Amino acid sequence: MSENTGKRTYKSPLREEAARRTRAAVRAAGARLFVRDGYVCTTVKQIADEAGVAVRTVFTAFPGGKSELFREALDDAVAGTGDPAVPARRESAHGGSDADLILEHVVGFGTDMLERAGGLLMTSIESSGADEDMRRFADEDARATAENARTIAEGLRASGLLRDGVSVEHAADVLFTLSSPQVHALLRRTCGWDVEQYRTWLTDTLRATLLR
């Protein structure tokens, strides 16, 4: 009878939970510093200090270093996993026409995402000239946003909701531009609008520009 001499792998739920919490703390610390100081100026040592861990711990959690940490922080913010700080989406203020309901859903979803992830999206855009990873991330996110805008525009056209003379291409360009992190940052950060001002402006502007 043969004897199994291999080492038995033991998984500790407590250890795995501790590792998960450490990874989340490092990710949150990195996100704060990236938004505050920029990607290029933020070092792994600063992230470790902000998270209260050793530099080696940062690389254990994120073997790919800063770029892997940034990408996960951005993906986490876009997905909105476990973020209670985002303001609750308002109830529909209209009687419920198809155009109004679709527009409020699109604006509500996009606004909530930008409130969570807009700072990191702007970090990748602002750092794209100085860092290859940031340029790649900014390009990937811009393409995804443009594709989403095109899908929404096609849906509005298929539902007969675009005003006469507005093509799918034009509607997609308007959606892509007005819903961009750049416009969000200008109005929310530079101009100091609150989130409801921004949400109302975007809804009203898209309605007046695109819809019947």
C-alpha positions in Angstrom: 0.0 0.0 0.0 1.5 3.3 -1.1 1.8 6.1 1.3 0.9 9.7 0.3 3.9 11.7 1.4 2.8 15.0 -0.1 2.1 17.9 2.2 -1.5 18.6 2.9 -2.7 22.0 1.9 -4.5 23.8 4.7 -6.7 26.8 4.2 -7.5 28.9 7.2 -10.8 31.0 6.8 -9.4 33.5 9.3 -6.2 33.9 7.4 -8.0 34.2 4.1 -10.3 36.9 5.6 -7.3 38.7 7.0 -5.7 38.7 3.6 -8.9 39.9 1.9 -9.2 42.8 4.4 -5.5 43.7 3.9 -6.0 43.7 0.2 -9.1 45.9 0.5 -7.2 48.3 2.8 -4.3 48.6 0.4 -6.6 49.1 -2.6 -8.6 51.9 -0.7 -5.3 53.6 0.3 -4.0 53.5 -3.2 -7.3 54.9 -4.6 -7.2 57.8 -2.1 -3.6 58.7 -3.0 -4.0 58.3 -6.8 -6.9 60.7 -6.7 -5.2 63.2 -4.4 -1.7 63.1 -5.7 -1.9 61.6 -9.1 -0.6 58.2 -10.3 2.9 59.1 -11.2 3.7 60.9 -7.9 2.3 58.2 -5.8 4.8 55.5 -4.7 4.3 52.0 -3.3 5.9 53.2 -0.1 3.4 55.9 0.3 0.5 53.5 -0.3 2.0 51.1 2.3 2.2 53.9 4.8 -1.3 55.1 4.1 -2.6 51.5 4.5 -0.5 50.9 7.6 1.3 47.9 6.2 4.8 47.0 5.0 5.9 47.6 1.4 6.3 43.9 1.0 2.7 43.4 2.0 1.6 45.7 -0.9 3.5 43.5 -3.4 2.2 40.3 -1.8 -1.4 41.6 -2.3 -0.7 43.1 -5.8 2.3 41.4 -7.4 1.9 43.6 -10.5 2.6 46.7 -8.3 1.0 50.1 -8.8 -0.6 49.4 -12.2 -2.4 46.2 -11.0 -3.5 48.1 -7.8 -4.8 51.0 -9.8 -6.7 48.8 -12.3 -8.4 46.8 -9.5 -9.2 50.0 -7.6 -10.8 51.5 -10.7 -12.7 48.3 -11.5 -14.0 48.1 -8.0 -15.2 51.7 -8.0 -16.9 51.3 -11.4 -18.7 48.1 -10.2 -19.6 49.8 -6.9 -19.0 46.7 -4.8 -19.8 47.4 -1.2 -19.7 51.2 -1.4 -22.3 52.8 0.9 -21.1 56.4 0.3 -22.8 56.9 -3.1 -26.0 58.9 -2.7 -29.2 56.9 -3.4 -30.7 57.4 -6.8 -33.8 59.6 -6.7 -37.2 58.2 -7.5 -38.6 59.1 -11.0 -39.8 62.6 -11.0 -41.9 62.2 -14.1 -45.1 60.6 -15.1 -43.3 57.8 -16.7 -43.1 58.3 -20.5 -40.7 55.9 -22.1 -38.2 58.7 -23.0 -38.1 60.1 -19.4 -37.8 56.7 -17.8 -35.0 55.6 -20.1 -33.2 58.9 -19.7 -33.5 58.9 -15.9 -32.1 55.3 -15.8 -29.2 56.2 -18.1 -28.3 59.4 -16.2 -28.9 57.8 -12.8 -26.6 54.8 -13.5 -23.9 57.0 -15.1 -24.0 59.6 -12.4 -23.7 57.0 -9.6 -20.8 55.4 -11.4 -19.0 58.7 -11.8 -19.5 59.7 -8.2 -17.7 56.5 -7.3 -15.1 56.2 -10.0 -14.8 59.7 -11.6 -11.7 60.6 -9.6 -9.8 57.5 -10.7 -11.0 57.9 -14.3 -9.6 61.4 -14.3 -6.4 60.2 -12.7 -5.8 57.8 -15.7 -6.7 60.5 -18.2 -4.5 63.1 -16.6 -1.6 60.7 -16.2 -1.9 59.2 -19.7 0.8 61.4 -21.1 3.4 60.3 -18.6 2.7 56.6 -18.0 2.1 53.9 -20.6 -0.2 51.9 -18.3 -2.4 54.9 -17.6 -2.6 55.7 -21.3 -3.7 52.1 -22.0 -6.3 52.3 -19.2 -7.6 55.7 -20.3 -7.9 54.4 -23.9 -9.7 51.2 -22.8 -12.2 53.1 -20.6 -12.9 55.6 -23.3 -13.6 52.9 -25.9 -15.9 51.1 -23.4 -17.7 54.4 -22.7 -18.1 55.1 -26.4 -19.4 51.6 -27.1 -22.0 52.0 -24.3 -23.1 55.4 -25.7 -23.5 53.9 -29.1 -25.6 51.1 -27.6 -27.9 53.6 -25.8 -28.2 55.7 -28.9 -29.2 52.7 -31.0 -31.8 51.8 -28.4 -33.3 55.3 -28.5 -33.5 55.1 -32.3 -35.0 51.7 -32.2 -37.7 52.9 -29.8 -38.4 55.9 -32.0 -37.3 58.4 -29.2 -34.6 60.3 -31.0 -35.8 63.6 -32.4 -36.0 64.1 -36.2 -32.6 64.9 -37.7 -30.6 63.3 -34.9 -28.6 60.4 -36.2 -27.4 57.5 -34.0 -23.8 58.7 -34.6 -24.7 62.2 -33.4 -26.6 60.9 -30.4 -23.8 58.6 -29.4 -21.3 61.5 -29.6 -23.4 63.7 -27.5 -23.9 61.0 -24.9 -20.2 60.1 -24.9 -19.2 63.8 -24.4 -21.8 65.1 -21.9 -21.6 61.9 -19.7 -17.8 61.9 -19.7 -15.6 62.0 -16.5 -14.1 65.3 -17.8 -17.5 67.1 -17.8 -18.4 65.5 -14.5 -15.1 66.7 -13.0 -15.5 70.2 -14.4 -19.0 70.7 -12.9 -18.7 68.7 -9.7 -15.1 69.6 -8.7 -14.2 72.8 -10.6 -17.6 74.6 -10.5 -18.6 73.1 -7.2 -22.0 71.8 -8.3 -23.7 69.3 -6.0 -24.7 65.9 -7.4 -28.4 66.8 -7.9 -27.5 69.9 -9.8 -25.3 67.8 -12.1 -27.9 65.0 -12.4 -30.7 67.5 -13.3 -28.5 69.4 -15.8 -27.5 66.2 -17.6 -31.0 64.9 -17.7 -32.5 68.2 -19.0 -29.7 68.8 -21.5 -29.8 65.3 -23.0 -33.6 65.5 -23.2 -33.5 68.9 -25.0 -30.7 67.8 -27.3 -31.7 64.3 -28.3 -35.3 63.4 -27.6 -38.6 64.1 -29.2 
